[in-house]
Amino acid sequence: MSTPSRIAVLDIGKTNAKLVLLDCATGEELAVRRMANRVLASPPYPHYDTDALWAFALDALAAFAVAPGYDAISITTHGASAVLLDASGDLAMPVLDYEHAYPADIREAYADLRPPFAETFSPALSGGLNVGAQIHYQKTAFPEEFESVRHILTYPQYWAYLLTGVMANEVTSLGCHTDLWRPATGDYSSLVDRLAIRPLMAPLRSAFEVLGPVCADIASQIGLSKSVPVHCGIHDSNASLLAHLTDREPPFAVVSTGTWVINFAVGGDLDHLDPDRDTLANVDAYGRAVPSSRFMGGREFEMLVAELGPLDIAAALGAMPDVMARGLMLLPNIASGSGPYPGQMRQWIAADEASATDKWAAACLYLALMTQTCLDLIGARGPVLVEGPFAINTAYLQALQALTGREVLAVAGSTGTAQGAGLLAGVTLASVSREVESHLDGATVQAYAKEWRTSVRAAR
């Protein structure tokens, strides 16, 4: 197989979907198309508009096929999603939105079924963030529809299947808090047999494998004039992690920001993870367990924008010293249901007559404090690499550096997930990062952090 020059990456996040064209030699983004990832409220339950996503993917692939063209396709998607197919390979049931909340009796029944944390290193999460909970809900609430299910695929591999006709599952999606995977042994957990779905699980394939070329009818539809291989695909946060595993020695931490802020302690161990505080083991593209933690920081940022207006980073950074002196604070959580402080509801302290800029300064400090908390919970050591949208938020970065006292590196590029997925198909990434130098007074930041933690404990 010849070395590809350009790779098209389908990158489906919880909030937005993208098709990104990457230069293999440099990792440079040559072209990008985007669309919102909608959730449909229609029966039988809230679900992703997979028809619209597929139409978007085909249109973008057709446009990029004309100019400048591509030689391979790779795929990355958000986690916490499984696809149920019938005997014909069509959707047996819509792809469930993982934020949908199930009836209490179904939740209670699932709690009795799920394996212990020591087996899966997967904490009990809200809604369908545990894929096992999704499948149990679909099987319990819709038994007739579930009876037609013949294949279960992880989400990136569903899109690879649509392109190639080849069904597969892959460990980075199985290993991201699904309850279905046993990281220590690299096999399915006991839940798979309790749910009686082992015969339905598609074959396991490596994220790096080529599943096949784009099948003939799709190739004709999008105007491909040559055979284009499609790689198996990878969970999006693990795609971001992969870009750093290839060129850096542990220990180090990666903070992957998007809808979720996912934190990885590369070179860490699983001994001290706390399932009650949203710590877990992810599984990297090589099948290795990685201590991880998370909170819904990107969603929280969007909610703040809706309330406070756009963030002026320079103004927020400039307001931080005064905000810390006044004790203006934002306590968790803005988005409920996950993170290191589950069950808590957000609270402003000393916010009377605070301006939007003041509140943004406190919010950036909040996001940095939540990140530091998540890093501490997984025993992260070494440099902290921040990638994704938060890597351009200087106020957040300077606060994080002052809080951790460690080297913080902002990784360039707006689509770290796409670039990581591109590695599967031959992209060479020149790691471009800049060291963050905080101009905030370290003692002041530490004193503010101590008071913030005291306030969080009091709020609990």
C-alpha atoms as one frame of an Amber mdcrd trajectory, in Angstrom:
protein
   0.000   0.000   0.000   1.404   3.388  -0.975   1.969   6.090   1.625  -1.036
   8.436   1.746  -0.605  12.158   1.143  -3.899  13.383   2.590  -6.320  11.828
   5.044  -9.980  12.654   5.628 -11.021  12.332   9.288 -14.658  12.107  10.305
 -14.774  13.570  13.831 -18.174  13.328  15.562 -18.233  15.051  18.937 -21.187
  15.312  21.277 -21.846  18.929  20.247 -20.439  19.198  16.725 -19.357  16.979
  13.867 -16.481  17.752  11.510 -14.798  16.357   8.453 -11.159  17.421   8.546
  -8.650  17.002   5.717  -5.092  16.546   7.013  -1.741  16.708   5.273   0.055
  13.459   6.132   3.546  14.944   6.136   2.811  17.779   8.557  -0.554  17.114
  10.220  -1.705  20.499   8.906  -5.439  21.027   8.489  -6.061  21.651   4.809
  -9.849  21.942   4.966 -12.658  21.563   7.503 -16.426  21.219   7.249 -18.692
  21.325  10.307 -22.261  20.753  11.414 -24.106  20.695  14.742 -24.759  17.256
  16.198 -28.494  17.339  16.885 -30.464  15.206  19.300 -33.977  14.335  18.129
 -36.672  14.304  20.807 -38.967  11.976  18.843 -39.856   8.428  20.008 -38.796
   5.975  21.177 -36.284   8.070  23.166 -33.961  11.040  22.540 -31.497   9.956
  19.872 -28.831  11.279  17.545 -29.793  12.371  14.053 -27.594   9.760  12.416
 -29.281  10.260   9.036 -28.244  13.927   9.044 -24.729  13.045  10.189 -24.373
  10.466   7.431 -25.645  12.903   4.791 -23.156  15.497   6.077 -20.301  12.978
   5.955 -21.110  11.925   2.404 -21.435  15.517   1.171 -18.142  16.543   2.760
 -16.325  13.445   1.518 -17.653  14.135  -1.977 -16.500  17.765  -1.834 -13.022
  16.839  -0.601 -12.752  14.073  -3.211 -12.902  16.696  -5.952 -10.107  18.860
  -4.563  -7.597  18.359  -3.132  -8.502  14.679  -2.711  -7.572  12.134  -0.027
  -5.947   8.719   0.144  -7.430   7.287   3.352 -10.228   7.829   5.865 -10.055
   7.659   9.640 -12.807   8.122  12.198 -13.162   9.375  15.758 -16.321   9.930
  17.795 -17.462  10.667  21.320 -17.833   7.742  23.684 -20.810   6.396  25.633
 -22.630   5.212  22.528 -23.377   1.814  21.075 -25.182   1.034  17.840 -27.703
  -1.794  17.578 -28.134  -3.341  14.126 -30.612  -5.878  12.812 -29.962  -8.901
  10.611 -29.872  -6.694   7.496 -27.251  -4.408   9.017 -29.703  -1.533   9.466
 -30.433   0.265  12.722 -32.598  -1.959  14.905 -33.124   0.978  17.274 -32.037
   4.638  17.094 -28.655   5.566  18.615 -29.584   6.653  22.125 -28.489  10.034
  23.485 -26.363   9.233  26.518 -27.823  12.159  28.488 -31.296  10.598  28.535
 -32.421   9.729  32.086 -34.103   6.341  32.641 -37.014   5.454  34.955 -36.042
   4.724  38.556 -36.972   1.034  38.409 -34.715   0.480  35.387 -31.847   2.345
  37.051 -32.249   0.281  40.222 -32.331  -2.991  38.317 -29.184  -2.027  36.434
 -27.381  -1.123  39.657 -27.857  -4.744  40.750 -26.446  -6.047  37.454 -23.338
  -3.916  36.933 -19.946  -5.329  37.958 -17.895  -3.814  40.800 -15.501  -0.953
  40.095 -12.547  -3.247  40.836 -13.468  -5.299  37.758 -14.232  -2.574  35.207
 -12.680   0.599  36.695 -15.858   2.211  35.411 -17.808   4.386  37.885 -21.602
   4.458  38.047 -22.579   7.473  35.953 -25.788   9.304  35.151 -28.080   8.543
  32.227 -26.439   6.363  29.639 -22.842   7.394  30.259 -22.312   3.727  31.090
 -23.065   1.999  27.780 -24.138  -1.086  29.686 -26.923   1.014  31.216 -28.043
   2.059  27.743 -28.241  -1.501  26.505 -30.060  -2.640  29.645 -32.578   0.200
  29.208 -33.162  -0.587  25.534 -33.512  -4.287  26.257 -35.839  -3.765  29.238
 -38.042  -0.926  28.005 -38.308  -2.042  24.355 -38.126  -5.857  24.370 -39.811
  -6.359  21.000 -37.483  -3.962  19.212 -34.452  -5.387  21.001 -35.413  -8.866
  19.865 -34.386  -7.859  16.334 -30.842  -6.857  17.382 -28.168  -9.070  15.793
 -25.048  -6.900  16.063 -23.712  -4.352  18.567 -21.011  -1.915  17.423 -19.095
   0.814  19.190 -19.773   4.255  17.739 -16.670   5.058  15.637 -16.890   1.605
  14.134 -20.505   2.147  13.093 -19.389   4.895  10.736 -16.555   2.712   9.482
 -19.132  -0.008   8.848 -21.311   2.353   6.806 -18.286   3.152   4.645 -16.912
  -0.397   4.273 -19.622  -2.892   5.174 -17.269  -4.425   7.786 -18.454  -4.664
  11.391 -16.049  -4.200  14.303 -15.636  -3.143  17.916 -12.537  -1.455  19.366
 -11.072  -1.187  22.857 -10.811   2.593  23.322 -14.598   2.888  23.010 -15.246
  -0.298  24.982 -12.879   0.879  27.710 -14.359   4.335  28.298 -16.695   3.813
  31.297 -18.984   1.346  29.535 -19.114  -1.298  32.322 -18.564  -3.767  29.477
 -14.756  -4.066  29.579 -12.221  -5.519  32.005  -9.031  -3.441  31.547  -6.794
  -5.691  33.625  -7.350  -8.700  31.350  -8.276  -6.995  28.077 -11.579  -8.808
  27.727 -15.294  -8.248  28.111 -16.614  -7.915  31.648 -19.081 -10.214  33.369
 -21.878  -7.752  32.460 -21.747  -8.832  28.817 -22.912 -12.293  29.818 -25.434
 -10.997  32.371 -27.036  -8.977  29.579 -26.719 -12.005  27.240 -25.157  -9.915
  24.499 -21.784 -11.608  23.964 -22.944 -13.278  20.711 -24.071  -9.856  19.439
 -20.755  -8.059  19.940 -18.952  -7.384  16.668 -15.389  -8.746  16.336 -12.616
  -6.828  18.080 -10.212  -4.996  15.779  -7.305  -2.664  16.451  -7.878   1.063
  16.027  -4.944   1.027  13.583  -6.370  -1.672  11.317  -7.775  -1.029   7.859
 -11.267  -2.519   7.831 -11.440  -2.318   4.069 -11.811   0.116   1.195 -14.813
   2.373   0.797 -17.406   0.018  -0.658 -18.231   0.384  -4.332 -21.680   1.998
  -4.043 -20.475   4.644  -1.580 -17.325   5.277  -3.622 -19.479   5.900  -6.681
 -21.825   8.168  -4.721 -19.021  10.412  -3.418 -17.033  10.397  -6.641 -13.946
   8.415  -5.614 -11.886   7.377  -8.604  -9.569   5.058  -6.646  -9.642   2.603
  -3.772  -9.552   4.452  -0.420  -8.856   2.475   2.780 -10.915   3.118   5.909
  -9.271   2.675   9.309 -11.147   1.147  12.217 -11.327   4.366  14.265 -10.931
   5.495  17.852 -12.698   7.152  20.806 -12.110  10.907  20.589 -10.343  11.542
  23.894  -8.086   8.592  23.205  -7.352  10.073  19.792  -6.117  13.195  21.552
  -4.050  11.043  23.910  -2.499   9.019  21.090  -0.881  12.097  19.601   1.194
  12.433  22.786   1.921   8.751  23.392   3.972   8.606  20.215   6.528  11.291
  21.076   6.736  11.745  24.854   8.006   9.590  27.704   5.835   9.208  30.843
   4.977  10.441  33.339   2.886  13.287  31.971  -0.726  14.385  31.943  -3.009
  15.239  29.047  -6.018  17.523  29.478  -8.237  16.954  26.445 -10.891  19.654
  26.221 -14.130  19.632  24.273 -17.658  19.073  25.528 -15.854  17.113  28.236
 -12.547  17.899  29.910 -10.881  14.475  30.034  -7.698  14.154  32.068  -5.180
  11.335  31.582  -2.315  10.421  33.918   0.066   8.662  31.549   2.455   6.460
  33.498   0.121   6.366  36.502  -1.512   3.421  38.254  -5.090   2.461  39.050
  -4.634   1.905  42.772  -6.175   5.088  44.143  -9.088   5.826  41.812 -12.328
   6.903  43.486 -15.474   5.802  41.627 -17.565   8.298  43.607 -15.633  11.222
  42.104 -15.777  10.307  38.409 -12.321   8.791  38.172 -11.916   5.751  35.996
  -9.618   3.837  33.694  -9.657   4.610  30.011  -7.999   2.210  27.598  -5.531
   3.610  25.081  -5.136   2.590  21.442  -2.562  -0.032  22.450  -4.969  -1.621
  24.948  -3.314  -0.214  28.087  -5.330   1.124  31.033  -4.768   4.836  31.773
  -5.973   6.530  35.005  -8.475   9.202  34.000 -10.889  11.777  35.385 -13.374
  14.195  33.869 -15.918  16.926  34.161 -18.197  18.529  31.594 -16.084  21.669
  31.252 -16.839  22.471  27.624 -20.586  22.223  28.194 -20.189  24.417  31.275
 -18.263  26.982  29.222 -21.112  27.088  26.686 -23.635  27.626  29.485 -21.519
  30.493  30.843 -21.363  32.114  27.405 -25.158  31.971  27.220 -25.389  33.751
  30.589 -22.438  36.135  30.555 -21.832  36.756  26.869 -18.600  36.031  24.991
 -15.385  35.647  26.975 -12.834  38.464  26.645  -9.746  36.493  27.689  -7.466
  39.476  28.243 -10.074  41.305  30.312 -10.808  38.213  32.424  -7.098  37.653
  33.050  -6.663  41.282  34.028  -9.568  41.057  36.473  -8.290  37.942  38.239
  -6.162  39.639  40.948  -9.069  41.827  42.058 -11.529  38.931  41.839  -9.297
  36.774  44.048  -8.835  39.612  46.538 -12.622  40.051  46.791 -13.237  36.312
  47.156 -15.563  36.161  44.139 -15.994  32.452  43.431 -17.970  30.013  41.342
 -18.560  26.629  43.009 -19.436  23.368  41.210 -21.368  22.237  39.304 -22.696
  24.210  36.372 -23.531  21.010  34.469 -24.720  18.370  36.919 -24.326  14.614
  36.945 -20.586  14.081  36.618 -17.196  15.313  37.704 -15.314  15.289  41.021
 -18.177  16.919  42.956 -21.246  14.916  41.940 -24.601  16.057  43.204 -23.534
  19.607  43.955 -25.260  22.565  42.395 -23.406  25.682  41.335 -23.201  28.648
  43.616 -21.737  32.143  43.265 -19.975  33.624  46.288 -19.440  37.365  46.775
 -20.956  37.988  43.353 -23.280  40.874  44.228 -22.789  43.671  41.697 -20.034
  41.669  39.951 -19.609  42.528  36.276 -19.642  39.945  33.493 -15.855  40.344
  33.224 -15.457  39.688  36.945 -17.631  36.590  36.693 -15.653  35.364  33.693
 -12.436  35.756  35.699 -13.952  33.667  38.493 -15.259  31.161  35.927 -11.812
  30.679  34.361 -10.403  30.150  37.851 -13.224  27.641  38.464 -12.395  25.673
  35.309  -8.718  25.593  36.285  -9.551  24.515  39.841 -11.785  21.726  38.563
  -8.996  20.574  36.241  -6.439  20.632  39.051  -8.798  18.635  41.264  -9.238
  16.044  38.521  -5.461  15.791  38.000  -4.837  15.354  41.720  -7.444  12.597
  41.959  -5.600  10.461  39.378  -2.120  11.115  40.739  -0.977  12.924  37.603
   2.738  13.707  37.475   5.021  15.559  35.110   4.123  18.175  32.484   0.460
  18.986  31.800  -0.455  19.166  28.101  -3.693  21.008  27.353  -5.257  20.443
  23.949  -8.521  21.484  22.352 -10.473  24.750  22.813  -9.142  25.496  26.309
  -5.582  25.567  24.901  -6.245  29.093  23.610  -7.799  30.366  26.859  -4.812
  32.164  28.405  -6.745  33.042  31.564  -7.494  29.361  32.203  -3.958  28.273
  31.304  -2.233  30.790  33.570  -4.515  29.878  36.456  -3.838  26.163  35.902
  -0.080  26.694  35.845  -0.186  28.746  39.053  -2.368  26.106  40.730  -0.318
  23.051  39.756   3.130  24.616  39.965   4.114  22.324  37.085   4.985  22.864
  33.450   1.815  23.524  31.468   1.996  23.239  27.680  -0.702  24.549  25.343
  -0.890  22.291  22.300  -1.621  24.097  19.047  -4.419  23.071  16.719  -8.179
  23.252  16.949  -8.912  19.581  16.279  -6.567  17.443  18.367  -9.030  14.572
  18.153  -8.922  14.603  14.350  -5.137  14.772  14.276  -4.923  11.866  16.710
  -7.273   9.841  14.525  -5.114  10.792  11.562  -2.179   9.023  13.229  -4.016
   5.748  12.713  -3.772   6.244   8.961  -0.266   7.634   8.619  -0.323  11.317
   9.547   2.972  12.632  10.895   2.443  15.178  13.636   5.038  17.783  14.423
   4.224  18.455  18.064   3.646  22.197  18.337   3.156  23.478  21.853   4.027
  26.513  23.885   4.933  26.654  27.528   2.540  28.708  29.621   4.112  31.355
  31.820   1.738  32.512  34.523   1.867  36.162  35.557  -0.485  35.542  38.470
   0.931  35.679  41.982   1.371  32.070  43.079   0.727  32.690  46.784  -2.487
  34.581  46.019  -3.723  31.812  43.733  -2.944  29.127  46.317  -4.746  31.067
  49.055  -7.765  31.501  46.777  -7.701  27.776  45.945  -7.655  26.867  49.651
 -10.664  29.072  50.305 -12.449  27.667  47.233 -11.995  24.097  48.487 -13.226
  25.085  51.932 -16.326  26.626  50.352 -16.900  23.520  48.208 -16.724  21.289
  51.274 -19.144  23.551  53.127 -21.558  23.458  50.184 -21.560  19.663  50.237
